[in-house]
Amino acid sequence: MLEFTGRLIEEVLESWRRWGVPEKDKKKIQDHIAAVRILKERGMKGSGIIGTYHMWRVAPLMRRALPRYVMVPEASFEGTALAEGAFSPSKIA
């Protein structure tokens, strides 16, 4: 597999235009595209977004994971709570 060059495809062949988001739907996602463009200009990478999502949403759930044999209708969830914000990396580790 070739090494990634870091360059993005800005223009495509006419035969490729049928792929991707249909023109009628592009108007619906303009806000999302603008947000992604802003993040890209500020140096945000996809891995940063995934890492942040993991830290805010996935890791707190994994921290309190129950063994499968405990997941029964009569199981007590005492002491379990949802987080309203992000945990610091020291709390997750």
N, CA, C and O atoms as CSV, one atom per row, in Angstrom:
chain,resi,resn,atom,element,x,y,z
A,1,MET,N,N,0.843,-1.170,0.000
A,1,MET,CA,C,0.000,0.000,0.000
A,1,MET,C,C,0.893,1.239,0.000
A,1,MET,O,O,1.896,1.289,0.712
A,2,LEU,N,N,0.529,2.220,-0.787
A,2,LEU,CA,C,1.324,3.435,-0.886
A,2,LEU,C,C,1.198,4.275,0.379
A,2,LEU,O,O,0.176,4.246,1.064
A,3,GLU,N,N,2.246,5.016,0.669
A,3,GLU,CA,C,2.228,5.896,1.838
A,3,GLU,C,C,1.332,7.099,1.559
A,3,GLU,O,O,1.320,7.621,0.444
A,4,PHE,N,N,0.580,7.540,2.573
A,4,PHE,CA,C,-0.312,8.686,2.419
A,4,PHE,C,C,0.510,9.953,2.261
A,4,PHE,O,O,1.431,10.195,3.041
A,5,THR,N,N,0.189,10.765,1.260
A,5,THR,CA,C,0.968,11.954,0.963
A,5,THR,C,C,0.502,13.182,1.731
A,5,THR,O,O,1.225,14.175,1.806
A,6,GLY,N,N,-0.703,13.126,2.305
A,6,GLY,CA,C,-1.223,14.282,3.016
A,6,GLY,C,C,-1.990,15.223,2.120
A,6,GLY,O,O,-2.574,16.193,2.603
A,7,ARG,N,N,-2.005,14.961,0.819
A,7,ARG,CA,C,-2.732,15.815,-0.120
A,7,ARG,C,C,-4.176,15.344,-0.238
A,7,ARG,O,O,-4.453,14.147,-0.157
A,8,LEU,N,N,-5.072,16.265,-0.425
A,8,LEU,CA,C,-6.482,15.957,-0.593
A,8,LEU,C,C,-6.897,16.184,-2.033
A,8,LEU,O,O,-6.340,17.040,-2.720
A,9,ILE,N,N,-7.864,15.425,-2.483
A,9,ILE,CA,C,-8.400,15.586,-3.832
A,9,ILE,C,C,-9.417,16.718,-3.780
A,9,ILE,O,O,-10.444,16.602,-3.112
A,10,GLU,N,N,-9.136,17.798,-4.473
A,10,GLU,CA,C,-10.029,18.955,-4.483
A,10,GLU,C,C,-10.970,18.939,-5.690
A,10,GLU,O,O,-12.078,19.470,-5.614
A,11,GLU,N,N,-10.543,18.341,-6.792
A,11,GLU,CA,C,-11.369,18.261,-7.995
A,11,GLU,C,C,-11.409,16.811,-8.451
A,11,GLU,O,O,-10.454,16.059,-8.258
A,12,VAL,N,N,-12.525,16.430,-9.058
A,12,VAL,CA,C,-12.675,15.044,-9.515
A,12,VAL,C,C,-13.118,15.012,-10.966
A,12,VAL,O,O,-13.609,15.999,-11.513
A,13,LEU,N,N,-12.932,13.856,-11.566
A,13,LEU,CA,C,-13.403,13.657,-12.933
A,13,LEU,C,C,-14.924,13.686,-12.956
A,13,LEU,O,O,-15.571,13.376,-11.955
A,14,GLU,N,N,-15.486,14.051,-14.077
A,14,GLU,CA,C,-16.944,14.120,-14.201
A,14,GLU,C,C,-17.584,12.761,-13.919
A,14,GLU,O,O,-18.677,12.696,-13.355
A,15,SER,N,N,-16.911,11.677,-14.306
A,15,SER,CA,C,-17.461,10.339,-14.083
A,15,SER,C,C,-17.521,9.988,-12.593
A,15,SER,O,O,-18.243,9.069,-12.205
A,16,TRP,N,N,-16.777,10.705,-11.763
A,16,TRP,CA,C,-16.791,10.430,-10.329
A,16,TRP,C,C,-17.891,11.193,-9.597
A,16,TRP,O,O,-18.169,10.907,-8.433
A,17,ARG,N,N,-18.510,12.144,-10.257
A,17,ARG,CA,C,-19.456,13.050,-9.595
A,17,ARG,C,C,-20.699,12.341,-9.070
A,17,ARG,O,O,-21.373,12.866,-8.184
A,18,ARG,N,N,-21.010,11.186,-9.586
A,18,ARG,CA,C,-22.204,10.505,-9.101
A,18,ARG,C,C,-21.987,9.897,-7.718
A,18,ARG,O,O,-22.947,9.489,-7.064
A,19,TRP,N,N,-20.737,9.833,-7.268
A,19,TRP,CA,C,-20.415,9.320,-5.939
A,19,TRP,C,C,-20.450,10.457,-4.940
A,19,TRP,O,O,-20.261,11.616,-5.309
A,20,GLY,N,N,-20.685,10.141,-3.697
A,20,GLY,CA,C,-20.706,11.166,-2.653
A,20,GLY,C,C,-22.113,11.633,-2.349
A,20,GLY,O,O,-23.090,10.961,-2.677
A,21,VAL,N,N,-22.205,12.782,-1.723
A,21,VAL,CA,C,-23.495,13.328,-1.295
A,21,VAL,C,C,-24.225,13.906,-2.503
A,21,VAL,O,O,-23.656,14.713,-3.238
A,22,PRO,N,N,-25.477,13.506,-2.718
A,22,PRO,CA,C,-26.258,14.069,-3.830
A,22,PRO,C,C,-26.420,15.581,-3.667
A,22,PRO,O,O,-26.459,16.090,-2.546
A,23,GLU,N,N,-26.513,16.290,-4.787
A,23,GLU,CA,C,-26.629,17.747,-4.768
A,23,GLU,C,C,-27.791,18.220,-3.901
A,23,GLU,O,O,-27.659,19.204,-3.173
A,24,LYS,N,N,-28.923,17.532,-3.971
A,24,LYS,CA,C,-30.095,17.970,-3.201
A,24,LYS,C,C,-29.859,17.868,-1.694
A,24,LYS,O,O,-30.472,18.607,-0.923
A,25,ASP,N,N,-28.973,16.957,-1.266
A,25,ASP,CA,C,-28.688,16.788,0.156
A,25,ASP,C,C,-27.559,17.684,0.649
A,25,ASP,O,O,-27.414,17.890,1.853
A,26,LYS,N,N,-26.755,18.221,-0.274
A,26,LYS,CA,C,-25.635,19.068,0.132
A,26,LYS,C,C,-26.117,20.316,0.860
A,26,LYS,O,O,-25.440,20.804,1.764
A,27,LYS,N,N,-27.278,20.834,0.476
A,27,LYS,CA,C,-27.811,22.022,1.138
A,27,LYS,C,C,-28.145,21.720,2.595
A,27,LYS,O,O,-28.040,22.598,3.451
A,28,LYS,N,N,-28.540,20.499,2.876
A,28,LYS,CA,C,-28.930,20.116,4.235
A,28,LYS,C,C,-27.732,19.997,5.169
A,28,LYS,O,O,-27.879,20.137,6.383
A,29,ILE,N,N,-26.555,19.742,4.618
A,29,ILE,CA,C,-25.379,19.508,5.471
A,29,ILE,C,C,-24.360,20.650,5.405
A,29,ILE,O,O,-23.211,20.477,5.811
A,30,GLN,N,N,-24.769,21.801,4.902
A,30,GLN,CA,C,-23.838,22.920,4.785
A,30,GLN,C,C,-23.266,23.346,6.137
A,30,GLN,O,O,-22.089,23.698,6.222
A,31,ASP,N,N,-24.082,23.320,7.196
A,31,ASP,CA,C,-23.578,23.688,8.522
A,31,ASP,C,C,-22.505,22.713,8.988
A,31,ASP,O,O,-21.504,23.120,9.578
A,32,HIS,N,N,-22.713,21.434,8.726
A,32,HIS,CA,C,-21.728,20.423,9.113
A,32,HIS,C,C,-20.428,20.604,8.334
A,32,HIS,O,O,-19.336,20.501,8.892
A,33,ILE,N,N,-20.563,20.874,7.044
A,33,ILE,CA,C,-19.375,21.078,6.211
A,33,ILE,C,C,-18.608,22.309,6.691
A,33,ILE,O,O,-17.379,22.285,6.753
A,34,ALA,N,N,-19.324,23.384,7.030
A,34,ALA,CA,C,-18.669,24.597,7.536
A,34,ALA,C,C,-17.934,24.311,8.840
A,34,ALA,O,O,-16.818,24.791,9.040
A,35,ALA,N,N,-18.552,23.532,9.732
A,35,ALA,CA,C,-17.903,23.191,11.002
A,35,ALA,C,C,-16.639,22.373,10.779
A,35,ALA,O,O,-15.619,22.617,11.424
A,36,VAL,N,N,-16.699,21.415,9.880
A,36,VAL,CA,C,-15.524,20.595,9.576
A,36,VAL,C,C,-14.427,21.458,8.971
A,36,VAL,O,O,-13.251,21.279,9.287
A,37,ARG,N,N,-14.802,22.391,8.105
A,37,ARG,CA,C,-13.823,23.285,7.486
A,37,ARG,C,C,-13.120,24.136,8.554
A,37,ARG,O,O,-11.905,24.322,8.499
A,38,ILE,N,N,-13.882,24.647,9.518
A,38,ILE,CA,C,-13.294,25.453,10.600
A,38,ILE,C,C,-12.324,24.614,11.424
A,38,ILE,O,O,-11.217,25.056,11.730
A,39,LEU,N,N,-12.741,23.405,11.782
A,39,LEU,CA,C,-11.864,22.522,12.558
A,39,LEU,C,C,-10.593,22.194,11.793
A,39,LEU,O,O,-9.503,22.167,12.364
A,40,LYS,N,N,-10.738,21.945,10.499
A,40,LYS,CA,C,-9.577,21.624,9.655
A,40,LYS,C,C,-8.608,22.803,9.613
A,40,LYS,O,O,-7.395,22.619,9.708
A,41,GLU,N,N,-9.147,24.017,9.470
A,41,GLU,CA,C,-8.293,25.209,9.422
A,41,GLU,C,C,-7.546,25.422,10.731
A,41,GLU,O,O,-6.456,25.995,10.738
A,42,ARG,N,N,-8.123,24.967,11.835
A,42,ARG,CA,C,-7.492,25.126,13.145
A,42,ARG,C,C,-6.594,23.946,13.501
A,42,ARG,O,O,-6.087,23.860,14.620
A,43,GLY,N,N,-6.398,23.036,12.546
A,43,GLY,CA,C,-5.455,21.944,12.746
A,43,GLY,C,C,-6.031,20.671,13.333
A,43,GLY,O,O,-5.280,19.758,13.676
A,44,MET,N,N,-7.339,20.592,13.455
A,44,MET,CA,C,-7.969,19.392,14.020
A,44,MET,C,C,-7.902,18.252,13.011
A,44,MET,O,O,-8.170,18.441,11.825
A,45,LYS,N,N,-7.550,17.100,13.484
A,45,LYS,CA,C,-7.488,15.893,12.661
A,45,LYS,C,C,-8.587,14.933,13.100
A,45,LYS,O,O,-9.108,15.047,14.209
A,46,GLY,N,N,-8.934,14.005,12.249
A,46,GLY,CA,C,-9.956,13.015,12.573
A,46,GLY,C,C,-9.613,12.227,13.817
A,46,GLY,O,O,-10.494,11.905,14.614
A,47,SER,N,N,-8.339,11.913,13.989
A,47,SER,CA,C,-7.941,11.142,15.168
A,47,SER,C,C,-8.161,11.936,16.448
A,47,SER,O,O,-8.452,11.352,17.492
A,48,GLY,N,N,-8.026,13.254,16.384
A,48,GLY,CA,C,-8.286,14.088,17.552
A,48,GLY,C,C,-9.757,14.087,17.933
A,48,GLY,O,O,-10.105,14.063,19.114
A,49,ILE,N,N,-10.614,14.112,16.923
A,49,ILE,CA,C,-12.051,14.077,17.171
A,49,ILE,C,C,-12.439,12.739,17.785
A,49,ILE,O,O,-13.200,12.690,18.751
A,50,ILE,N,N,-11.921,11.670,17.230
A,50,ILE,CA,C,-12.238,10.329,17.740
A,50,ILE,C,C,-11.701,10.165,19.162
A,50,ILE,O,O,-12.385,9.615,20.025
A,51,GLY,N,N,-10.486,10.637,19.404
A,51,GLY,CA,C,-9.903,10.537,20.740
A,51,GLY,C,C,-10.698,11.312,21.778
A,51,GLY,O,O,-10.906,10.831,22.892
A,52,THR,N,N,-11.142,12.510,21.414
A,52,THR,CA,C,-11.937,13.316,22.335
A,52,THR,C,C,-13.280,12.662,22.611
A,52,THR,O,O,-13.727,12.612,23.757
A,53,TYR,N,N,-13.921,12.163,21.569
A,53,TYR,CA,C,-15.206,11.473,21.756
A,53,TYR,C,C,-15.020,10.265,22.675
A,53,TYR,O,O,-15.837,10.015,23.561
A,54,HIS,N,N,-13.959,9.535,22.455
A,54,HIS,CA,C,-13.682,8.362,23.282
A,54,HIS,C,C,-13.500,8.771,24.737
A,54,HIS,O,O,-14.038,8.128,25.638
A,55,MET,N,N,-12.741,9.843,24.966
A,55,MET,CA,C,-12.478,10.280,26.336
A,55,MET,C,C,-13.757,10.772,27.008
A,55,MET,O,O,-13.961,10.522,28.196
A,56,TRP,N,N,-14.619,11.465,26.269
A,56,TRP,CA,C,-15.829,12.037,26.871
A,56,TRP,C,C,-16.934,11.011,27.049
A,56,TRP,O,O,-17.641,11.032,28.056
A,57,ARG,N,N,-17.094,10.108,26.077
A,57,ARG,CA,C,-18.282,9.257,26.067
A,57,ARG,C,C,-18.011,7.767,26.278
A,57,ARG,O,O,-18.748,7.106,27.010
A,58,VAL,N,N,-16.986,7.242,25.662
A,58,VAL,CA,C,-16.766,5.796,25.699
A,58,VAL,C,C,-16.023,5.363,26.954
A,58,VAL,O,O,-16.443,4.423,27.629
A,59,ALA,N,N,-14.934,6.033,27.268
A,59,ALA,CA,C,-14.115,5.618,28.408
A,59,ALA,C,C,-14.892,5.612,29.730
A,59,ALA,O,O,-14.740,4.673,30.511
A,60,PRO,N,N,-15.722,6.633,30.009
A,60,PRO,CA,C,-16.487,6.560,31.267
A,60,PRO,C,C,-17.410,5.340,31.324
A,60,PRO,O,O,-17.610,4.760,32.391
A,61,LEU,N,N,-17.963,4.959,30.190
A,61,LEU,CA,C,-18.818,3.771,30.165
A,61,LEU,C,C,-17.991,2.504,30.377
A,61,LEU,O,O,-18.408,1.598,31.099
A,62,MET,N,N,-16.839,2.444,29.755
A,62,MET,CA,C,-15.976,1.272,29.883
A,62,MET,C,C,-15.467,1.125,31.314
A,62,MET,O,O,-15.259,0.015,31.804
A,63,ARG,N,N,-15.271,2.257,31.968
A,63,ARG,CA,C,-14.759,2.236,33.334
A,63,ARG,C,C,-15.722,1.530,34.281
A,63,ARG,O,O,-15.305,0.918,35.264
A,64,ARG,N,N,-16.995,1.621,33.979
A,64,ARG,CA,C,-18.016,1.012,34.834
A,64,ARG,C,C,-18.660,-0.213,34.189
A,64,ARG,O,O,-19.787,-0.579,34.525
A,65,ALA,N,N,-17.963,-0.825,33.290
A,65,ALA,CA,C,-18.520,-1.995,32.604
A,65,ALA,C,C,-18.792,-3.123,33.590
A,65,ALA,O,O,-18.012,-3.379,34.507
A,66,LEU,N,N,-19.910,-3.780,33.375
A,66,LEU,CA,C,-20.277,-4.915,34.221
A,66,LEU,C,C,-19.929,-6.216,33.512
A,66,LEU,O,O,-20.041,-6.302,32.289
A,67,PRO,N,N,-19.514,-7.219,34.256
A,67,PRO,CA,C,-19.324,-8.532,33.641
A,67,PRO,C,C,-20.671,-9.032,33.108
A,67,PRO,O,O,-21.718,-8.683,33.654
A,68,ARG,N,N,-20.654,-9.817,32.084
A,68,ARG,CA,C,-21.883,-10.295,31.456
A,68,ARG,C,C,-22.783,-11.047,32.441
A,68,ARG,O,O,-24.006,-10.925,32.371
A,69,TYR,N,N,-22.196,-11.821,33.356
A,69,TYR,CA,C,-23.018,-12.611,34.274
A,69,TYR,C,C,-23.777,-11.728,35.270
A,69,TYR,O,O,-24.726,-12.190,35.903
A,70,VAL,N,N,-23.363,-10.449,35.416
A,70,VAL,CA,C,-24.039,-9.536,36.332
A,70,VAL,C,C,-25.196,-8.806,35.632
A,70,VAL,O,O,-26.053,-8.232,36.303
A,71,MET,N,N,-25.227,-8.822,34.311
A,71,MET,CA,C,-26.249,-8.105,33.560
A,71,MET,C,C,-27.535,-8.926,33.479
A,71,MET,O,O,-27.849,-9.528,32.452
A,72,VAL,N,N,-28.239,-8.932,34.546
A,72,VAL,CA,C,-29.507,-9.651,34.633
A,72,VAL,C,C,-30.579,-8.675,35.099
A,72,VAL,O,O,-30.247,-7.634,35.666
A,73,PRO,N,N,-31.844,-8.978,34.878
A,73,PRO,CA,C,-32.905,-8.037,35.257
A,73,PRO,C,C,-32.868,-7.620,36.728
A,73,PRO,O,O,-33.260,-6.496,37.042
A,74,GLU,N,N,-32.416,-8.475,37.632
A,74,GLU,CA,C,-32.417,-8.162,39.059
A,74,GLU,C,C,-31.157,-7.412,39.503
A,74,GLU,O,O,-31.029,-7.092,40.685
A,75,ALA,N,N,-30.222,-7.121,38.588
A,75,ALA,CA,C,-28.947,-6.492,38.959
A,75,ALA,C,C,-29.172,-5.093,39.520
A,75,ALA,O,O,-30.042,-4.361,39.047
A,76,SER,N,N,-28.394,-4.728,40.519
A,76,SER,CA,C,-28.469,-3.402,41.134
A,76,SER,C,C,-27.496,-2.465,40.417
A,76,SER,O,O,-26.344,-2.819,40.165
A,77,PHE,N,N,-27.975,-1.280,40.097
A,77,PHE,CA,C,-27.123,-0.277,39.463
A,77,PHE,C,C,-26.766,0.833,40.456
A,77,PHE,O,O,-26.461,1.957,40.056
A,78,GLU,N,N,-26.804,0.517,41.717
A,78,GLU,CA,C,-26.474,1.488,42.756
A,78,GLU,C,C,-25.026,1.951,42.579
A,78,GLU,O,O,-24.124,1.138,42.377
A,79,GLY,N,N,-24.821,3.249,42.658
A,79,GLY,CA,C,-23.475,3.808,42.498
A,79,GLY,C,C,-23.119,4.130,41.066
A,79,GLY,O,O,-22.029,4.638,40.804
A,80,THR,N,N,-24.022,3.845,40.119
A,80,THR,CA,C,-23.772,4.150,38.721
A,80,THR,C,C,-24.349,5.527,38.414
A,80,THR,O,O,-25.458,5.843,38.845
A,81,ALA,N,N,-23.612,6.344,37.679
A,81,ALA,CA,C,-24.080,7.689,37.334
A,81,ALA,C,C,-23.567,8.065,35.956
A,81,ALA,O,O,-22.551,7.541,35.500
A,82,LEU,N,N,-24.268,8.969,35.297
A,82,LEU,CA,C,-23.829,9.487,34.010
A,82,LEU,C,C,-22.973,10.725,34.248
A,82,LEU,O,O,-23.257,11.514,35.149
A,83,ALA,N,N,-21.947,10.893,33.459
A,83,ALA,CA,C,-21.093,12.066,33.568
A,83,ALA,C,C,-21.666,13.191,32.719
A,83,ALA,O,O,-22.168,12.950,31.621
A,84,GLU,N,N,-21.591,14.425,33.227
A,84,GLU,CA,C,-22.087,15.567,32.471
A,84,GLU,C,C,-20.970,16.246,31.685
A,84,GLU,O,O,-21.259,17.076,30.823
A,85,GLY,N,N,-19.746,15.933,31.941
A,85,GLY,CA,C,-18.633,16.550,31.231
A,85,GLY,C,C,-17.542,15.524,30.989
A,85,GLY,O,O,-17.691,14.337,31.281
A,86,ALA,N,N,-16.449,16.018,30.451
A,86,ALA,CA,C,-15.328,15.132,30.143
A,86,ALA,C,C,-14.523,14.822,31.396
A,86,ALA,O,O,-14.338,15.685,32.255
A,87,PHE,N,N,-14.052,13.603,31.493
A,87,PHE,CA,C,-13.134,13.227,32.553
A,87,PHE,C,C,-11.727,13.594,32.145
A,87,PHE,O,O,-11.396,13.600,30.959
A,88,SER,N,N,-10.910,13.897,33.114
A,88,SER,CA,C,-9.498,14.146,32.800
A,88,SER,C,C,-8.842,12.792,32.534
A,88,SER,O,O,-9.319,11.771,33.028
A,89,PRO,N,N,-7.765,12.771,31.768
A,89,PRO,CA,C,-7.088,11.508,31.480
A,89,PRO,C,C,-6.671,10.765,32.743
A,89,PRO,O,O,-6.639,9.534,32.736
A,90,SER,N,N,-6.351,11.470,33.826
A,90,SER,CA,C,-5.933,10.792,35.059
A,90,SER,C,C,-7.092,10.032,35.697
A,90,SER,O,O,-6.870,8.999,36.328
A,91,LYS,N,N,-8.328,10.523,35.547
A,91,LYS,CA,C,-9.484,9.814,36.101
A,91,LYS,C,C,-9.813,8.569,35.293
A,91,LYS,O,O,-10.338,7.597,35.834
A,92,ILE,N,N,-9.506,8.594,33.998
A,92,ILE,CA,C,-9.846,7.470,33.130
A,92,ILE,C,C,-8.852,6.341,33.284
A,92,ILE,O,O,-9.238,5.172,33.288
A,93,ALA,N,N,-7.578,6.670,33.411
A,93,ALA,CA,C,-6.535,5.650,33.472
A,93,ALA,C,C,-6.564,4.853,34.732
A,93,ALA,O,O,-5.739,3.959,34.916
